């Protein structure tokens, strides 16, 4: 019996951003928030965007999500080009977790309404069972199902926000500083939850953070941004060894020690 040669499959690109520029306003009022950013994230990988406030990190996530109208360049998700107008199918693949878990949840909607409505909009019908499963997945359980945001701690609210993002069963999660608004004591819990969920669901992460230690813990590769531009892309091992090549990256590393 002749055995077939072992397949060494090439990595599959899950998110590709090519020469992305994002701006706000027009004419004299135009502000260029991101200029000519390019990077690639393979399926199942975790990629970080780091830099100071205002460097354009979150703007890139918002452009990918379709929340910024003025952009040029190319964005591909699972090798398929993304149009300026996002189709409903896009949001079954890509979801976003925002920085402030209170602002991102409707104060008058219970956890059940938040998750149930999301599931309904994405075409699911076995909603009750799925709501319970989502709450279990993020470590809350059924006792939180009928609570409102003001009855939850910051960490619990962020768990609900993560559950909502998981509801459509996406392949990509965009994480915009998901722990920066939380107490230090709960930050590690949320990061560990995200690590577990990535393994369990085969997720691809793109994470924005100003905290290099968070990115070093969560990601395999990262891009350093300054004034709207990516100045360096490095492996996380390079970060850990403090071997960045760009002067600004070296400054960030020195400031984080």
Buried (B, 14 or more C-beta within 10 A) or exposed (E): EEEEEEEEEEEEBBBBBBEBBBBEEEEEEEEBBBBBBBBBBBBBBBBBBBBBEEBBBBBBBBBBBBEBEBBEBEBBBBEEEBEEEBEEEBBBBBBBBBBBBBEBBEEEBBBBBBBBBBBEEBEBEEBEEBBBBBBEBBBBEEEBBEBBBEEBEBBBBBBBBBBBBBBBEBBBBBBBBBBBBBEEEBBEBBBEBBBEBBEEBEBBBBBBBBBBEBBBBBBBBBBBBBBBBBBBBBEBEBBEEEEBEBEBBBBBBEEBE
